[in-house]
Amino acid sequence: MMRRGGSPRRTAGLTLVELLVVIGIMAVVMTVVGSFFASQARVSTELQEEGELQLRLRSVAEAMTQDLTLAGARAIASNGTVQYVPEVDTVCGSAYVQCSDTTLLTTVYASSLRLTYGSIDDACRWVTYVLSDGTLYRGDTACADGGDGTTSFGSTFATGIDAIDVSFTCTESDASGGPVTKVDPALCSEGVRAATVTVTGTSLGRSGASDTVSLSVSMPNTRTVGGGS
């Protein structure tokens, strides 16, 4: 029914054009919101992967520096008395080694923790690290058994490890009075005072992030040539 002198009465509701406009606006809003949450999720994942990478690299560096701290140690406490393990000897001129491309690092020391499992001879430990194709292997055997310096020796300690550098600070000083740093500990003519381990690795997740952790440690048992001999 038409009102006299006026236009037809408009039915309540949205026209097709108005509905399309509303749908378009909602689509834009949902796209923006979705992109925001996707971005936040990506950032959160990257932060988690970076944290995991940092933890993994630091765990490797701490394990290696702990073994370097013990390198050359002979004394162990047993039944209230101190005993000296004679089997702790030099390896490639020192109580630790970087002798080949396959053997990254070897430390030799006495550990009273092993006395629980056997005789005093078991206290002498031969600990070797091997890095191959991004995987770090660590072996811990009795000195009498030794290690063969191959990837079959020891168990997988960490993956995603790109490089590990170990440098040693010698007891002697250079011409300026500063410390002498060598890659090969056997070149420290008066023994080793400290060591620095630098570990570089890559995230195991999608981010592919890389990072580096460096730790320095004192080596109290290696102040003279031959360390623990």
Salt bridges, closest charged atoms under 4 A:
GLU18 OE2 - ARG10 NH2 3.82
GLU52 OE2 - ARG56 NE 2.86
ASP67 OD2 - ARG138 NH2 3.12
ASP140 OD2 - ARG114 NH2 2.98
ASP140 OD1 - ARG125 NE 2.92
